[in-house]
Amino acid sequence: MKVLRILILFLCCSVAASAQTPFTLQQCIETALQNNIRLKQAKLNLSSTSIDVKTSKAAMLPNLNASFTENFNYGRNIDPVTNAYIINNTQSSNMGLNSSVILFNGFQLLNNLKQAQINYAAAGTDVLAQQNDLALQVAAAFLQVMYAEDNLTNAKSQLDVTMNQRNRTEILVKAGKLSESVLYEQDAQQANDDYNVTIAENAIISAKLGLIQLMELPATTQYSIMRPNIALPLSEKYDVNVIYDQAINNRPEVKSAELRRQAAHINEKIAYGALSPRVTLSGGINSLYSNKYRTYTGTTIVGITPIGLTKTTLDTVFAPQFRNNYSSVNFNDQLNQNFGKYISLGVSVPLFNNLRVSGNIQKSRINSLNQDYNYNLTKNTLLKNIQQAITDVESAKAKYSAALKSFDAQSTNYSNMEIRYAQGLSSYLDYITSKNNKARAEVNAQQAKYDLILKTKIIDFYRGINITL
């Protein structure tokens, strides 16, 4: 029992030690890419389009079909081998092998293959686009966790300062140097700082939940993040035209729009191909068998029968009676005797088909124009997003610089106010106001820092650079 208790304790300690699994940003992104359901659906669509490519290639090959029919006829019917009417039960078999190939149909088969290949490439770019979007979402959630943790550290630091100040005040109150009302004010401030710590702790829980949901892991998963050292590109300048040229060549949504535009134009050619003649080459072999099939083997005289008298002598005239002899033909011999083959070349010219071809052509033309508009819209939207992203980065830089200046000023003011308060030269209200202003400035600086980091990652996103911290 003692050994069992030690073993259980060891297992519990091991579980507790491994409960907080550390995640880097790259691990978070890879986990999200592995588990995201929408991304899995996009990959399934990619697999489906790859099958379309294979079937489009196979459509250019001749088909091959085998057939076998077993017939049982009762009563009066036609023997399929002799074509004679019989009144009997008949068993017959028909079998054949045929093939056909389309020689020409307005290049529809070739254009179908081209369209399938383009759709496959477009589906691949859709997968890349979803991967990039998901990576950016994970990076934003990861930064939110970092900000929440920094905010908690700041809140705890403010609580520690208040508690230390409260302890010093309590000593002074007991010594009769300060009134007890000052202690009450500090108790109220300590309660407020403790409340801020609770809010910050809940913010971490919420931020971690958002990140774990993006990774499609159970909400009960306990984990921590490995905080990277991030350099802020404060001096880097961005050129709209340079980034736009990079994005045009790198962004998968642009490639997808271009590929679907090409597919729409090929679909228009496919619709026009229905107006051309269709040339088909066909061929096949066939044979049949019947259990009533007989072959002629000869004639036998089975007797004579009177058929009249001679004119002069009145002698009786006799005629022989004949019997035709038949023998059954076995299965293999019937197949050989009834074996047939054929080859044909057919041409079908569409003259009128209830305006279906005309309607398909008009719809394909409209779809081509729509895809042209969609391609141009994608490029215009991309340019606008890049312009907005650069504006956001510059604004975030200015905001971060201002937040740092504010924090430095509030820190200096708080240090001076702390000295003055300790010397009894300022009121507690002035002191606590200075302390809260410093804390607020520190939170604003942290928020501005992470906002700037995220904005720069969005620029990297458009430049085709992998999301890293």
BAGUDO-212241 format. One record per residue (C-alpha): residue number from 1; z negated, y negated, x negated. Coordinates in Angstrom, 1 decimal. Layout:
BAGUDO-212241
{resi=NUM up=Z north=Y east=X}
...
This chain:
BAGUDO-212241
{resi=1 up=0.0 north=0.0 east=0.0}
{resi=2 up=-0.8 north=-2.4 east=-2.9}
{resi=3 up=2.6 north=-1.7 east=-4.4}
{resi=4 up=4.3 north=-2.2 east=-1.0}
{resi=5 up=2.6 north=-5.6 east=-0.6}
{resi=6 up=3.7 north=-6.7 east=-4.1}
{resi=7 up=7.2 north=-5.6 east=-3.3}
{resi=8 up=7.3 north=-7.4 east=0.0}
{resi=9 up=5.9 north=-10.5 east=-1.7}
{resi=10 up=8.5 north=-10.3 east=-4.4}
{resi=11 up=11.3 north=-10.0 east=-1.8}
{resi=12 up=10.0 north=-13.0 east=0.2}
{resi=13 up=9.8 north=-15.1 east=-3.0}
{resi=14 up=13.4 north=-14.1 east=-3.8}
{resi=15 up=14.6 north=-15.0 east=-0.4}
{resi=16 up=12.8 north=-18.3 east=-0.6}
{resi=17 up=14.2 north=-19.0 east=-4.0}
{resi=18 up=17.8 north=-18.3 east=-2.8}
{resi=19 up=17.4 north=-20.1 east=0.5}
{resi=20 up=18.6 north=-23.4 east=-0.9}
{resi=21 up=22.1 north=-22.5 east=-2.1}
{resi=22 up=23.5 north=-25.3 east=-4.2}
{resi=23 up=27.0 north=-26.4 east=-3.3}
{resi=24 up=29.4 north=-28.5 east=-5.4}
{resi=25 up=32.0 north=-30.6 east=-3.6}
{resi=26 up=34.7 north=-28.2 east=-4.8}
{resi=27 up=32.7 north=-25.2 east=-3.4}
{resi=28 up=32.3 north=-27.1 east=-0.1}
{resi=29 up=36.1 north=-27.7 east=0.1}
{resi=30 up=37.0 north=-24.2 east=-0.8}
{resi=31 up=34.6 north=-22.8 east=1.8}
{resi=32 up=36.0 north=-25.1 east=4.5}
{resi=33 up=39.5 north=-24.0 east=3.5}
{resi=34 up=38.6 north=-20.4 east=3.8}
{resi=35 up=36.8 north=-20.6 east=7.1}
{resi=36 up=38.5 north=-23.4 east=9.1}
{resi=37 up=40.0 north=-21.9 east=12.3}
{resi=38 up=42.8 north=-24.5 east=12.7}
{resi=39 up=43.9 north=-23.9 east=9.2}
{resi=40 up=44.0 north=-20.1 east=9.8}
{resi=41 up=46.2 north=-20.8 east=12.9}
{resi=42 up=48.5 north=-22.9 east=10.8}
{resi=43 up=48.8 north=-20.0 east=8.3}
{resi=44 up=49.6 north=-17.6 east=11.2}
{resi=45 up=52.3 north=-20.0 east=12.3}
{resi=46 up=53.7 north=-19.9 east=8.7}
{resi=47 up=53.7 north=-16.1 east=8.8}
{resi=48 up=55.5 north=-16.2 east=12.2}
{resi=49 up=58.2 north=-18.5 east=10.8}
{resi=50 up=58.7 north=-16.2 east=7.8}
{resi=51 up=59.5 north=-13.4 east=10.3}
{resi=52 up=62.0 north=-15.7 east=11.9}
{resi=53 up=63.8 north=-16.0 east=8.5}
{resi=54 up=63.9 north=-12.2 east=8.1}
{resi=55 up=65.3 north=-11.7 east=11.6}
{resi=56 up=67.9 north=-14.4 east=11.1}
{resi=57 up=69.1 north=-12.7 east=8.0}
{resi=58 up=69.2 north=-9.3 east=9.7}
{resi=59 up=71.2 north=-10.8 east=12.6}
{resi=60 up=74.2 north=-11.0 east=10.2}
{resi=61 up=74.2 north=-7.3 east=9.6}
{resi=62 up=75.8 north=-4.7 east=11.9}
{resi=63 up=73.6 north=-3.1 east=14.5}
{resi=64 up=73.3 north=0.6 east=15.0}
{resi=65 up=72.3 north=2.4 east=18.2}
{resi=66 up=72.0 north=6.1 east=19.0}
{resi=67 up=72.0 north=7.4 east=22.6}
{resi=68 up=71.3 north=10.8 east=24.2}
{resi=69 up=71.4 north=11.6 east=27.9}
{resi=70 up=70.4 north=14.9 east=29.5}
{resi=71 up=71.8 north=15.5 east=33.1}
{resi=72 up=70.9 north=18.0 east=35.7}
{resi=73 up=73.3 north=18.1 east=38.8}
{resi=74 up=72.8 north=20.1 east=41.9}
{resi=75 up=75.5 north=20.9 east=44.6}
{resi=76 up=79.0 north=19.6 east=44.5}
{resi=77 up=79.7 north=17.5 east=41.5}
{resi=78 up=82.2 north=16.8 east=38.7}
{resi=79 up=81.8 north=18.7 east=35.5}
{resi=80 up=81.6 north=16.1 east=32.8}
{resi=81 up=83.7 north=18.3 east=30.4}
{resi=82 up=86.4 north=19.8 east=32.6}
{resi=83 up=86.4 north=17.0 east=35.2}
{resi=84 up=86.7 north=19.7 east=37.9}
{resi=85 up=84.8 north=19.7 east=41.1}
{resi=86 up=82.2 north=22.5 east=41.1}
{resi=87 up=79.6 north=23.6 east=43.6}
{resi=88 up=76.9 north=24.8 east=41.3}
{resi=89 up=73.9 north=23.6 east=39.3}
{resi=90 up=75.1 north=21.9 east=36.1}
{resi=91 up=73.3 north=20.9 east=33.0}
{resi=92 up=75.1 north=18.5 east=30.6}
{resi=93 up=74.3 north=16.4 east=27.6}
{resi=94 up=75.9 north=13.2 east=26.3}
{resi=95 up=75.2 north=11.7 east=22.9}
{resi=96 up=76.7 north=9.0 east=20.8}
{resi=97 up=76.3 north=6.6 east=17.9}
{resi=98 up=77.7 north=3.1 east=18.1}
{resi=99 up=77.6 north=-0.1 east=16.0}
{resi=100 up=78.9 north=-3.7 east=16.3}
{resi=101 up=78.9 north=-6.8 east=14.1}
{resi=102 up=79.7 north=-10.4 east=14.9}
{resi=103 up=82.5 north=-11.6 east=12.7}
{resi=104 up=82.6 north=-15.2 east=14.0}
{resi=105 up=80.6 north=-17.2 east=16.6}
{resi=106 up=81.0 north=-20.8 east=15.5}
{resi=107 up=78.7 north=-20.3 east=12.5}
{resi=108 up=75.8 north=-19.9 east=14.8}
{resi=109 up=74.3 north=-17.0 east=12.8}
{resi=110 up=74.5 north=-19.0 east=9.5}
{resi=111 up=73.0 north=-22.1 east=11.1}
{resi=112 up=70.2 north=-20.1 east=12.7}
{resi=113 up=69.3 north=-18.8 east=9.2}
{resi=114 up=69.3 north=-22.3 east=7.8}
{resi=115 up=67.2 north=-23.6 east=10.7}
{resi=116 up=64.7 north=-20.7 east=10.2}
{resi=117 up=64.4 north=-21.4 east=6.5}
{resi=118 up=63.8 north=-25.1 east=7.2}
{resi=119 up=61.2 north=-24.4 east=9.9}
{resi=120 up=59.4 north=-22.0 east=7.4}
{resi=121 up=59.3 north=-24.8 east=4.8}
{resi=122 up=58.0 north=-27.3 east=7.5}
{resi=123 up=55.3 north=-24.9 east=8.5}
{resi=124 up=54.2 north=-24.6 east=4.9}
{resi=125 up=53.9 north=-28.4 east=4.7}
{resi=126 up=51.8 north=-28.4 east=7.8}
{resi=127 up=49.4 north=-26.0 east=6.1}
{resi=128 up=49.2 north=-28.4 east=3.1}
{resi=129 up=48.7 north=-31.4 east=5.4}
{resi=130 up=45.8 north=-29.7 east=7.2}
{resi=131 up=44.3 north=-28.6 east=3.8}
{resi=132 up=44.4 north=-32.2 east=2.5}
{resi=133 up=42.9 north=-33.7 east=5.7}
{resi=134 up=40.1 north=-31.1 east=5.7}
{resi=135 up=39.4 north=-31.8 east=2.0}
{resi=136 up=39.1 north=-35.5 east=2.7}
{resi=137 up=36.8 north=-34.9 east=5.7}
{resi=138 up=34.6 north=-32.6 east=3.5}
{resi=139 up=34.4 north=-35.3 east=0.8}
{resi=140 up=33.4 north=-37.9 east=3.3}
{resi=141 up=30.7 north=-35.6 east=4.7}
{resi=142 up=29.5 north=-34.8 east=1.2}
{resi=143 up=29.2 north=-38.5 east=0.3}
{resi=144 up=27.3 north=-39.0 east=3.6}
{resi=145 up=24.7 north=-36.4 east=2.5}
{resi=146 up=24.4 north=-38.1 east=-0.9}
{resi=147 up=23.8 north=-41.5 east=0.8}
{resi=148 up=21.3 north=-40.0 east=3.2}
{resi=149 up=19.4 north=-38.4 east=0.2}
{resi=150 up=19.4 north=-41.8 east=-1.7}
{resi=151 up=18.2 north=-43.5 east=1.5}
{resi=152 up=15.3 north=-41.0 east=1.7}
{resi=153 up=14.4 north=-41.6 east=-1.9}
{resi=154 up=14.3 north=-45.3 east=-1.3}
{resi=155 up=12.2 north=-44.9 east=1.9}
{resi=156 up=9.7 north=-42.7 east=0.0}
{resi=157 up=9.6 north=-45.2 east=-2.8}
{resi=158 up=8.8 north=-48.0 east=-0.3}
{resi=159 up=6.1 north=-45.8 east=1.2}
{resi=160 up=4.6 north=-45.1 east=-2.2}
{resi=161 up=4.5 north=-48.8 east=-3.0}
{resi=162 up=2.8 north=-49.6 east=0.4}
{resi=163 up=0.2 north=-46.8 east=-0.1}
{resi=164 up=-0.6 north=-48.0 east=-3.6}
{resi=165 up=-1.0 north=-51.5 east=-2.3}
{resi=166 up=-3.1 north=-50.3 east=0.6}
{resi=167 up=-5.4 north=-48.5 east=-1.8}
{resi=168 up=-5.9 north=-51.6 east=-4.0}
{resi=169 up=-6.5 north=-53.6 east=-0.9}
{resi=170 up=-9.1 north=-51.2 east=0.4}
{resi=171 up=-11.0 north=-51.5 east=-2.9}
{resi=172 up=-10.9 north=-55.3 east=-2.6}
{resi=173 up=-12.0 north=-55.2 east=1.1}
{resi=174 up=-15.0 north=-53.0 east=0.1}
{resi=175 up=-15.8 north=-55.4 east=-2.6}
{resi=176 up=-15.8 north=-58.2 east=-0.1}
{resi=177 up=-12.9 north=-60.1 east=-1.7}
{resi=178 up=-10.5 north=-59.6 east=1.2}
{resi=179 up=-10.9 north=-59.5 east=4.9}
{resi=180 up=-10.5 north=-56.2 east=6.8}
{resi=181 up=-7.6 north=-57.7 east=8.8}
{resi=182 up=-5.4 north=-57.5 east=5.7}
{resi=183 up=-6.1 north=-53.8 east=5.5}
{resi=184 up=-5.0 north=-53.4 east=9.1}
{resi=185 up=-1.8 north=-55.2 east=8.4}
{resi=186 up=-1.1 north=-52.8 east=5.5}
{resi=187 up=-1.9 north=-49.8 east=7.7}
{resi=188 up=0.7 north=-51.0 east=10.1}
{resi=189 up=3.2 north=-51.4 east=7.3}
{resi=190 up=2.4 north=-48.0 east=6.0}
{resi=191 up=3.0 north=-46.5 east=9.4}
{resi=192 up=6.3 north=-48.3 east=9.6}
{resi=193 up=7.3 north=-47.0 east=6.1}
{resi=194 up=6.3 north=-43.5 east=7.1}
{resi=195 up=8.5 north=-43.9 east=10.2}
{resi=196 up=11.4 north=-44.9 east=8.0}
{resi=197 up=10.9 north=-41.8 east=5.9}
{resi=198 up=11.1 north=-39.7 east=9.0}
{resi=199 up=14.3 north=-41.4 east=10.1}
{resi=200 up=15.7 north=-40.8 east=6.6}
{resi=201 up=14.8 north=-37.1 east=6.7}
{resi=202 up=16.4 north=-36.7 east=10.1}
{resi=203 up=19.5 north=-38.5 east=8.7}
{resi=204 up=19.7 north=-35.9 east=5.9}
{resi=205 up=19.5 north=-33.1 east=8.5}
{resi=206 up=22.3 north=-34.6 east=10.5}
{resi=207 up=24.5 north=-35.2 east=7.5}
{resi=208 up=24.0 north=-31.7 east=6.2}
{resi=209 up=24.7 north=-30.3 east=9.7}
{resi=210 up=28.0 north=-32.2 east=9.7}
{resi=211 up=29.0 north=-30.8 east=6.3}
{resi=212 up=28.0 north=-27.3 east=7.2}
{resi=213 up=30.0 north=-27.5 east=10.4}
{resi=214 up=33.1 north=-28.5 east=8.5}
{resi=215 up=32.6 north=-25.4 east=6.3}
{resi=216 up=32.3 north=-23.3 east=9.5}
{resi=217 up=29.0 north=-21.8 east=8.3}
{resi=218 up=26.0 north=-21.0 east=10.6}
{resi=219 up=24.0 north=-24.2 east=11.4}
{resi=220 up=20.8 north=-22.4 east=10.1}
{resi=221 up=22.3 north=-22.1 east=6.6}
{resi=222 up=19.9 north=-23.7 east=4.1}
{resi=223 up=21.6 north=-25.4 east=1.2}
{resi=224 up=21.5 north=-28.3 east=-1.3}
{resi=225 up=24.3 north=-30.2 east=-2.9}
{resi=226 up=24.9 north=-30.7 east=-6.6}
{resi=227 up=25.3 north=-34.4 east=-7.1}
{resi=228 up=28.1 north=-35.4 east=-9.5}
{resi=229 up=28.2 north=-38.5 east=-11.7}
{resi=230 up=30.6 north=-40.9 east=-10.1}
{resi=231 up=32.3 north=-43.7 east=-12.0}
{resi=232 up=33.2 north=-46.6 east=-9.7}
{resi=233 up=36.8 north=-48.0 east=-10.4}
{resi=234 up=35.8 north=-51.6 east=-10.0}
{resi=235 up=38.5 north=-53.0 east=-12.3}
{resi=236 up=41.4 north=-50.8 east=-11.1}
{resi=237 up=44.2 north=-52.5 east=-9.2}
{resi=238 up=46.5 north=-50.9 east=-6.7}
{resi=239 up=50.1 north=-51.6 east=-6.0}
{resi=240 up=51.4 north=-50.9 east=-2.5}
{resi=241 up=54.9 north=-50.1 east=-3.6}
{resi=242 up=53.8 north=-47.8 east=-6.4}
{resi=243 up=51.4 north=-45.8 east=-4.1}
{resi=244 up=54.0 north=-45.7 east=-1.3}
{resi=245 up=56.6 north=-44.2 east=-3.6}
{resi=246 up=54.1 north=-41.6 east=-4.8}
{resi=247 up=53.1 north=-40.8 east=-1.2}
{resi=248 up=56.7 north=-40.5 east=0.0}
{resi=249 up=57.2 north=-37.8 east=-2.6}
{resi=250 up=53.8 north=-36.1 east=-2.3}
{resi=251 up=52.5 north=-36.4 east=1.3}
{resi=252 up=53.2 north=-33.2 east=3.2}
{resi=253 up=53.5 north=-34.9 east=6.6}
{resi=254 up=56.5 north=-36.9 east=5.3}
{resi=255 up=58.1 north=-33.7 east=4.0}
{resi=256 up=57.4 north=-32.0 east=7.3}
{resi=257 up=59.0 north=-34.9 east=9.3}
{resi=258 up=62.1 north=-34.8 east=7.0}
{resi=259 up=62.4 north=-31.0 east=7.3}
{resi=260 up=62.1 north=-31.1 east=11.1}
{resi=261 up=64.7 north=-33.8 east=11.2}
{resi=262 up=67.1 north=-31.5 east=9.2}
{resi=263 up=66.3 north=-28.6 east=11.6}
{resi=264 up=67.1 north=-30.7 east=14.6}
{resi=265 up=70.5 north=-31.6 east=13.2}
{resi=266 up=71.2 north=-28.0 east=12.4}
{resi=267 up=70.2 north=-27.1 east=16.0}
{resi=268 up=72.8 north=-29.5 east=17.2}
{resi=269 up=75.4 north=-27.6 east=15.2}
{resi=270 up=74.2 north=-24.3 east=16.8}
{resi=271 up=74.6 north=-25.8 east=20.2}
{resi=272 up=78.2 north=-26.9 east=19.4}
{resi=273 up=78.9 north=-23.4 east=18.0}
{resi=274 up=78.6 north=-22.0 east=21.5}
{resi=275 up=82.0 north=-23.7 east=22.3}
{resi=276 up=83.9 north=-21.5 east=19.8}
{resi=277 up=85.4 north=-18.1 east=20.4}
{resi=278 up=83.2 north=-15.1 east=19.6}
{resi=279 up=84.8 north=-12.3 east=17.6}
{resi=280 up=83.1 north=-8.9 east=17.5}
{resi=281 up=84.0 north=-5.6 east=15.8}
{resi=282 up=82.6 north=-2.5 east=17.4}
{resi=283 up=82.9 north=1.2 east=16.7}
{resi=284 up=81.2 north=4.5 east=17.5}
{resi=285 up=81.3 north=8.2 east=17.9}
{resi=286 up=80.3 north=10.4 east=20.8}
{resi=287 up=80.4 north=14.0 east=22.1}
{resi=288 up=79.1 north=16.0 east=25.1}
{resi=289 up=78.0 north=19.5 east=26.2}
{resi=290 up=77.9 north=21.3 east=29.6}
{resi=291 up=76.5 north=24.7 east=30.4}
{resi=292 up=79.5 north=25.4 east=32.8}
{resi=293 up=82.1 north=24.7 east=30.2}
{resi=294 up=84.4 north=27.7 east=29.6}
{resi=295 up=87.4 north=28.3 east=27.3}
{resi=296 up=90.5 north=30.3 east=28.3}
{resi=297 up=90.8 north=33.6 east=26.5}
{resi=298 up=93.8 north=35.3 east=28.2}
{resi=299 up=95.1 north=37.0 east=31.4}
{resi=300 up=94.5 north=40.5 east=32.7}
{resi=301 up=96.6 north=42.4 east=35.4}
{resi=302 up=94.0 north=43.7 east=37.8}
{resi=303 up=96.4 north=45.3 east=40.4}
{resi=304 up=99.5 north=44.8 east=42.5}
{resi=305 up=100.0 north=43.6 east=46.0}
{resi=306 up=103.0 north=43.9 east=48.4}
{resi=307 up=104.8 north=40.6 east=49.0}
{resi=308 up=107.8 north=41.7 east=51.0}
{resi=309 up=110.9 north=44.0 east=51.4}
{resi=310 up=114.2 north=44.1 east=49.7}
{resi=311 up=117.1 north=42.9 east=51.9}
{resi=312 up=119.4 north=45.9 east=51.6}
{resi=313 up=117.2 north=48.9 east=51.1}
{resi=314 up=114.1 north=47.6 east=52.7}
{resi=315 up=112.0 north=48.8 east=49.8}
{resi=316 up=108.6 north=47.3 east=49.4}
{resi=317 up=108.3 north=44.6 east=46.7}
{resi=318 up=105.0 north=44.4 east=44.8}
{resi=319 up=103.6 north=41.5 east=42.7}
{resi=320 up=101.0 north=41.9 east=40.0}
{resi=321 up=97.6 north=40.4 east=40.5}
{resi=322 up=96.3 north=38.4 east=37.5}
{resi=323 up=92.8 north=37.4 east=36.4}
{resi=324 up=92.2 north=34.6 east=34.0}
{resi=325 up=89.5 north=35.3 east=31.5}
{resi=326 up=87.1 north=32.6 east=30.2}
{resi=327 up=84.3 north=32.7 east=27.8}
{resi=328 up=81.3 north=30.4 east=27.3}
{resi=329 up=81.4 north=27.9 east=24.5}
{resi=330 up=78.2 north=27.4 east=22.5}
{resi=331 up=76.6 north=24.0 east=21.9}
{resi=332 up=77.9 north=23.4 east=18.4}
{resi=333 up=81.5 north=24.3 east=19.3}
{resi=334 up=81.4 north=22.0 east=22.3}
{resi=335 up=80.2 north=19.1 east=20.2}
{resi=336 up=83.1 north=19.7 east=17.8}
{resi=337 up=85.7 north=20.1 east=20.5}
{resi=338 up=84.5 north=17.1 east=22.5}
{resi=339 up=83.9 north=14.9 east=19.5}
{resi=340 up=85.4 north=11.4 east=19.9}
{resi=341 up=85.4 north=8.1 east=18.0}
{resi=342 up=86.6 north=4.6 east=18.7}
{resi=343 up=86.9 north=1.2 east=17.1}
{resi=344 up=87.5 north=-2.1 east=18.8}
{resi=345 up=88.0 north=-5.7 east=18.1}
{resi=346 up=86.9 north=-8.1 east=20.8}
{resi=347 up=87.4 north=-11.8 east=21.3}
{resi=348 up=85.4 north=-13.8 east=23.9}
{resi=349 up=86.5 north=-17.4 east=24.6}
{resi=350 up=84.0 north=-19.5 east=26.6}
{resi=351 up=85.9 north=-21.4 east=29.4}
{resi=352 up=83.2 north=-22.3 east=31.9}
{resi=353 up=79.5 north=-21.3 east=31.9}
{resi=354 up=78.0 north=-23.6 east=34.5}
{resi=355 up=77.5 north=-26.5 east=32.1}
{resi=356 up=74.8 north=-24.6 east=30.1}
{resi=357 up=76.6 north=-25.2 east=26.8}
{resi=358 up=77.2 north=-28.8 east=27.6}
{resi=359 up=73.6 north=-29.3 east=28.6}
{resi=360 up=72.3 north=-27.7 east=25.4}
{resi=361 up=74.5 north=-29.9 east=23.3}
{resi=362 up=73.3 north=-33.1 east=25.0}
{resi=363 up=69.6 north=-32.0 east=24.7}
{resi=364 up=70.1 north=-31.0 east=21.0}
{resi=365 up=71.6 north=-34.5 east=20.3}
{resi=366 up=68.7 north=-36.2 east=22.0}
{resi=367 up=66.3 north=-34.1 east=20.0}
{resi=368 up=68.1 north=-35.0 east=16.7}
{resi=369 up=67.7 north=-38.7 east=17.5}
{resi=370 up=64.1 north=-38.2 east=18.4}
{resi=371 up=63.4 north=-36.5 east=15.1}
{resi=372 up=65.2 north=-39.3 east=13.3}
{resi=373 up=62.8 north=-41.8 east=15.0}
{resi=374 up=59.8 north=-39.5 east=14.2}
{resi=375 up=60.8 north=-39.5 east=10.5}
{resi=376 up=61.1 north=-43.2 east=10.4}
{resi=377 up=57.8 north=-43.6 east=12.3}
{resi=378 up=56.0 north=-41.3 east=9.9}
{resi=379 up=57.2 north=-43.4 east=6.9}
{resi=380 up=56.2 north=-46.7 east=8.6}
{resi=381 up=52.8 north=-45.3 east=9.6}
{resi=382 up=52.3 north=-44.1 east=6.0}
{resi=383 up=53.1 north=-47.6 east=4.6}
{resi=384 up=50.8 north=-49.2 east=7.1}
{resi=385 up=48.0 north=-46.8 east=6.2}
{resi=386 up=48.4 north=-47.4 east=2.5}
{resi=387 up=48.4 north=-51.2 east=3.0}
{resi=388 up=45.2 north=-50.8 east=5.1}
{resi=389 up=43.6 north=-48.5 east=2.5}
{resi=390 up=44.2 north=-50.9 east=-0.3}
{resi=391 up=42.8 north=-53.8 east=1.7}
{resi=392 up=39.8 north=-51.6 east=2.5}
{resi=393 up=39.2 north=-50.8 east=-1.2}
{resi=394 up=39.4 north=-54.5 east=-2.2}
{resi=395 up=37.0 north=-55.4 east=0.6}
{resi=396 up=34.7 north=-52.6 east=-0.4}
{resi=397 up=34.7 north=-53.8 east=-4.0}
{resi=398 up=33.7 north=-57.3 east=-2.9}
{resi=399 up=31.1 north=-55.9 east=-0.5}
{resi=400 up=29.6 north=-53.8 east=-3.3}
{resi=401 up=29.5 north=-56.6 east=-5.8}
{resi=402 up=27.8 north=-58.9 east=-3.2}
{resi=403 up=25.4 north=-56.1 east=-2.4}
{resi=404 up=24.4 north=-55.7 east=-6.0}
{resi=405 up=23.9 north=-59.4 east=-6.5}
{resi=406 up=21.7 north=-59.4 east=-3.3}
{resi=407 up=19.7 north=-56.5 east=-4.6}
{resi=408 up=19.2 north=-58.1 east=-8.0}
{resi=409 up=18.1 north=-61.3 east=-6.4}
{resi=410 up=15.7 north=-59.6 east=-3.9}
{resi=411 up=14.3 north=-57.4 east=-6.7}
{resi=412 up=13.5 north=-60.5 east=-8.8}
{resi=413 up=12.0 north=-62.3 east=-5.8}
{resi=414 up=9.9 north=-59.2 east=-4.9}
{resi=415 up=8.6 north=-58.9 east=-8.5}
{resi=416 up=7.6 north=-62.6 east=-8.5}
{resi=417 up=6.1 north=-62.3 east=-5.0}
{resi=418 up=4.1 north=-59.2 east=-6.0}
{resi=419 up=2.5 north=-61.2 east=-8.9}
{resi=420 up=1.8 north=-64.1 east=-6.7}
{resi=421 up=0.3 north=-61.9 east=-4.0}
{resi=422 up=-1.9 north=-60.2 east=-6.6}
{resi=423 up=-3.1 north=-63.6 east=-7.7}
{resi=424 up=-3.8 north=-64.7 east=-4.1}
{resi=425 up=-1.1 north=-67.4 east=-4.3}
{resi=426 up=1.0 north=-66.0 east=-1.4}
{resi=427 up=0.3 north=-64.5 east=2.0}
{resi=428 up=0.7 north=-60.8 east=2.9}
{resi=429 up=3.4 north=-61.7 east=5.3}
{resi=430 up=5.4 north=-63.3 east=2.5}
{resi=431 up=4.8 north=-60.3 east=0.3}
{resi=432 up=5.8 north=-57.7 east=2.9}
{resi=433 up=8.9 north=-59.8 east=3.9}
{resi=434 up=10.0 north=-59.8 east=0.3}
{resi=435 up=9.3 north=-56.1 east=0.0}
{resi=436 up=11.3 north=-55.3 east=3.1}
{resi=437 up=14.2 north=-57.6 east=2.0}
{resi=438 up=14.4 north=-55.7 east=-1.3}
{resi=439 up=14.4 north=-52.3 east=0.5}
{resi=440 up=17.1 north=-53.5 east=2.9}
{resi=441 up=19.2 north=-54.9 east=0.0}
{resi=442 up=18.9 north=-51.5 east=-1.9}
{resi=443 up=20.0 north=-49.6 east=1.2}
{resi=444 up=23.0 north=-52.0 east=1.6}
{resi=445 up=23.9 north=-51.6 east=-2.1}
{resi=446 up=23.8 north=-47.8 east=-1.7}
{resi=447 up=25.9 north=-47.9 east=1.5}
{resi=448 up=28.4 north=-50.2 east=-0.1}
{resi=449 up=28.7 north=-47.9 east=-3.2}
{resi=450 up=29.4 north=-44.8 east=-1.1}
{resi=451 up=31.8 north=-46.7 east=1.1}
{resi=452 up=33.7 north=-47.8 east=-2.0}
{resi=453 up=33.8 north=-44.3 east=-3.4}
{resi=454 up=35.2 north=-43.0 east=-0.1}
{resi=455 up=37.8 north=-45.8 east=0.1}
{resi=456 up=39.0 north=-45.0 east=-3.5}
{resi=457 up=39.3 north=-41.3 east=-2.6}
{resi=458 up=41.5 north=-42.2 east=0.4}
{resi=459 up=43.8 north=-44.0 east=-2.1}
{resi=460 up=43.8 north=-40.8 east=-4.3}
{resi=461 up=44.6 north=-38.9 east=-1.1}
{resi=462 up=47.8 north=-40.9 east=-0.6}
{resi=463 up=48.7 north=-40.6 east=-4.3}
{resi=464 up=48.6 north=-36.8 east=-4.1}
{resi=465 up=45.5 north=-36.5 east=-6.3}
{resi=466 up=43.1 north=-33.7 east=-5.5}
{resi=467 up=39.9 north=-34.8 east=-3.9}
{resi=468 up=37.1 north=-34.6 east=-6.5}
{resi=469 up=33.9 north=-36.5 east=-7.3}
